[in-house]
Amino acid sequence: MTRAIPFRRKLILGIAAIQLTFLSAMILDDVQTLRRSSEDQLVKRAAVASAMMAAGAKDAVLATDLATLDSLVAELMRTPDLAYVRVRAADGGILAAAGNHGALARPFVADTALAAVQNQIFNVSHDITAAGQSFGRIELGISVHAIEEARRTALYWGGGMAFAVLALVALFSSLLGTYLTRGLDRLRQGVRSMEGGVLGTQVAVVGKDELAELTVAFNHMSATVAELYSEVRASHEHYETLVQAIPVGVFETDAAGACIRANPKWRRLVGVEDPSGHGDDWTGNVHPDDRDAVVEGWNLATSLRQRFKQEFRFQQPDGGIRHVLAEAVPMGDDLRHRGGFVGTITDISAIKRAEEALADHAAMLARQHDNLKSLNEIATLTDVSTGERLAKALALGARQLGLEIAIISKVDGNVYTVLHHAAPPETGLADGMTFELGSTYCAITLASDTVVAIPHMARSEYRGHPCYAAFRLEAYLGVPLIVHGERFGTLNFSSAQPMARGFDGGDIEFTTLLARWVAAVLERATVMADLARSNSELEQFAYVASHDLRQPLRMITSYLGLIEKRIGPQLGDDTKEFLGFAVDGAKRLDRLILDLLEYSRIDKSTKSAPVPLAKVLDDAILNLTVAIRENDAEIVVADAWPTVKGDATELTRLFQNLIGNAVKYRAPERRAKVEIGCRRQGRQWLIAVKDNGIGIAPDDHDRAFAIFQRLVTQGEYDGTGIGLAVCKKIVEHHGGTIWIESAVGHGSTFFLTLPA
Ligand code: ADP
């Protein structure tokens, strides 16, 4: 590197060089001028001298007066600087000569310019003429030594002067430079001091010149820099404090992706002490299962200089796992950042745990939802026998819990009987099988009198249980069954496989609810069996009673008929009237008994076949022809009627009773109108029989369906109070319901449903 030349020296040298150039040119020019004028003078002097000599010597030459010529020549030689004088005759002969012998010895050659002069002598000649004729010639030489001397002196003095001027100029320049550079020096020191880190350095302002202005500007700039620096520093400190305190790992890498800076949180999460030590690979503690993906992702991001974002796990020194979210973005490609990355690593373990808990919870909820659906499915199992319902419930429960064996057991003393079961055939289980209670896990359930859930028998305290030894059932879930308030047995599920996920609250809740339902079904089954028995006994009794009652009644009626026939004419009017009452009573009693018989027969005559309701209605209306005609009733039947499953006779009876009542209980003040319609409502048919009769008070709506219940007096409307009871029984027998909507005085509508 070339050494910098100080400004002052440059200034002095510069001025000196300029001055030197000028002075040299000036001196040379002066010397040249001097020389030229000396030359002119010389030439003129020589010409004048030679001319004067020629004039002076003319007569002597003409007279060939050599003595005069000699004295003339001698006289002339007294002239300073004259080197020689020679007078020649016209024939060239020398008439007189004096002066420098060397010069006289040399052949004469006239000089015209000083530059051509040889031997320091300027030679000049002048012809001696008279009357236009040449008689000789004067030759003389003038020494140019003096001129040369003068020129040298001039040069010497000029040089001396130039040197003096130069010295003066140098001195002046040095002084000026010192003055100028003092201010610059101060500025330079100021800059150096700032370079050295003393921001805000102020330089003394001297004078009012441009340098002073520059110094003021420098001071201002220095103060601004100091201010900005302190702001930057404060912001940096702020940033650093944040980075140090922030609960997120913050890091910076070089362009190659190697970490060069990081905060304490990063070190703790990543498990690397010195991030700038490139030997410490930050991926070293990434979970082995995640490492490949992380390294690949990071390499891709750094090579393409694109954003990096990935979730993965770190293995902590204590063996724990931390879930993190790492994000990094490429920084500018400028000098400071050099294409590195800045990024964060956030510990999302808590979020992950919460997510997992949530997922578990959601899975549990989903299972519970499924459990509820299964329970609902189980509870709504219809059209099957109790045994089938229980078996289906067991299968559903086993599927729901993911255990292959499900049993409803009855426990009597020490005997465990399989009442119902659902299990793969290879288990060899069969309903009715018995075991010793002690050899089953249910002994544990019944002893604890609560739910027993063992997800993995081999790892439980019961691994020594005889049931485990005998059947190797790993998972077991059992609940005691309480029927009619007494210990009945158990509902239990088991499997040869352990329950990997364990049993949760949802499983236990599900099994408990299922056990309650099973117990209820078992209870109902016994109640129903009792009820069916008593019902059939009752119906048997009613049937027999009604049947047997008709016998004596028929006798009474026929004897009353005989009495009327035999002694009727002799009887008084009152007696005839009494006899009439007796006959009516007997007839009414007979109808009552017939209706009762019909009522008691409904359940027995179960014939289930497709029944077109249109036909049923036609038959019912046909049976009522007389009543309809007598009451002048208008019957309006809808067009479209479905076919339902049921008993045609019973359904005809149903409509016959309802239409018959609608006609019978007509309002006297208007013509009876009965409208019968039907529409689909979900999984059933909704049928309405609407009249414009006397109506039924809301309080009587339920009572109307009870047997023997009449809401009118016998005198007003004839009847037995059994018709609607029969209707209700028929509808329920067909799986439907019946109800009334009515406004007293405006008519009634009997609604009924039948399964579609
Ligand atoms: P019955 O008609 O033989 O009296 P039901 O069992 O058929 O017996 O009817 C019970 C009671 O309900 C009737 O006595 C009557 O008061 C009332 N009832 C039935 N159908 C109607 C109807 N369509 N309009 C008004 N009341 C009715």
Residues whose N, C-alpha, C, O or C-beta is under 5 A from the ligand:
A	BS01	ADP	N661 A662 Y665 G693 I694 G695 I696 A704 Q709 R710 L711 V712 D718 G719 T720 G721 I722 G723 L724 A725 S748
